[in-house]
Amino acid sequence: MYAIHSCPPGQPDAGHPVSPATTGGLVLHLQENRSHLSAEARAAFTVLIGLFLVVTILPALRGQWLLPLFAIGAVALLVAVLDWHRRSQPAAEWLAIDGGRLLWRSITHPTIEWPVRGTRLVCDETVPARLRLFLSHHGRRIEIGACLALEEKRALAPLIARELAAACPLLSEENSR
């Protein structure tokens, strides 16, 4: 999931209407999609878990305790993992391109600040079902959008590339003055 917080006037916004940037930059918030289960889905899982445990009653009555212990342990582990996942913080990144500089930060990585000049977006599609986006600057390289789905990366790649290309001529004009 991604959110475009600001976009330069006239810049295509990947189909998401946003307010124009006051300074002409692009600000993106990229976050792992963690859709919550609906009440119906939770009820369905509860029924399935209940049925799974009921099926283990017959072996328990025959004195075969290994199957019921395994089933109860598996259900407990599933519930614990789902609860841990719900409480953990989703992967998130922030990318800002403004004023001749690029700022990228992530929950798991330190903040990176590079000048826009010399920074380019590299799209790696060596595997057709997987797209990897990298920002490259003078031999340094960081992967961006790792938390996004394939379709989201394909929608954002042209937007980021256009913004990087648009920022470089602006720098050339400022330096010539």
LINSULSUL-V285850 format. One line per field, one symbol per residue. ss: DSSP state (@ for helix, = for strand, . for the rest). A space follows every 10 residues. Layout:
ss = ???
This chain:
ss = .======... .........= .....===== =.......@@ @@@@@@@@@@ @@@@@@@@@@ @...@@@@@@ @@@@@@@@@@ @@@@@@@... .=======.. ======.... .====...== =======..= =======..= ====.....@ @@@@@@@@@@ @@@@@@@@@@ @@@@@@.
